[in-house]
Amino acid sequence: MKLRERRTFILHILYSIMDGVCLGVLALNEFVFLKDVGAGSLQVGILFQVQAFVMPFAIFLTYFISRVKEKKKLLAKIALYTRLPLLLFVFYPDNIHASPYKGFFIALYLLIFLLYYIANPIILPVLNLFTKAIYRPNRFGRLFSYSLILNQIVLFVTTIIFGRLLDWHTSSYKYVFAIFGVVSFYSIYIITLIPYKEPKIKQIPRGPRFWRTVGRIFRDSVFILTKEKAFFDFEKGMMVYGTGYMMALTVVTIYLSQQFHLSFSEVAFYKNITIFISILSFPVFGRIMDDGGDPRRFAIVSFTFAGLFYALLAVAGIVDNQLLFEGHRIIILLLVAFLLQGLFSGSMALIWGIGATYFAPREEAARFHAVHLSLTGIRGLIGPILGVVVNYLFGFYGAFACIVGLEIVAIYIMRKSVKNVQRTIV
């Protein structure tokens, strides 16, 4: 590697390690909210929904970020305003269930994480912009996959530790969340150290020109989708898959808690199976994508694993498949299901993270990824609450049938596109 590329990769790795700590804590976030904070099904759905609150506006955010002269100062401010509010968790009472202010603490919980997730539509495109500008094209997918491996290893360890802490003392989440806020703050600061050379940029328009620019950005984004047919098909399949995925986030959380009564350590155990398998798969998927793989083909495989995962989860709740191993309860079909989810996560992490950039010229990578994030946000606003509604109307098994059906439709869309639409090589 050249010096600039090597330094960027080291900083990228450091960011991924710190981000892995944060993701390890977030892996149990919805279970903390449900079991310790005492949230209901609808409120859990809203927690997943706030993750996507700003993402529909990513196409506009990316444009205006591109006009910001000092992107690194912008990231530093975002880190301050969106990460440090997590320190407020140290003031949470030990037993919220008995508190007369339970509703206030639930609302504050949602607000703090709304602020946290607001930063993602800015951080992710900027990170993609910085790394794609510096990494050589034949290394991009490979180096990205290496950073994901370390990210997932740290996530694996953090989830185990956090799960055991919660089983030992449930209110320990207050202090862990505060620490994770500080770590997340420094992870964003690490990005600002990447040696990205800012090109000459124009000023952000003001007044009537601002709104004309907003309209033009929207038209340009629609034009990208209509012009790049392969990219449009890719996003169409991702939209169908993603709606099912976002529905499943709420349904699976409530299902695992109510159907199997899993402890925090048991939840961490099954989630870590997913992480372990995804770690093993990252180098394989990263190398294949660098060797000319089509993200749509990966998506077909990934959607298949996802559909099988949800189907096995449903079956696990119907048949008796539990056994005791050295005093620990093992649910066999859950074990197999989370193995499949590991393969799903390993492929989808690359597909979702950099799949859109495979359809884009180098100078357009941030715009394509912004369109991708905006569409992710739209389904993120719809899916979690839709999952709650479908679960309420048809029960767990009706909801799983709907989710698996969406995966099948997404597979059909991608297969048809691969067969009929040639991807433009860039």
Beta strands, then each sheet from edge to edge (+ up, - down):
strand 1: 322-325
strand 2: 328-331
sheet 1: 1+ 2-
end
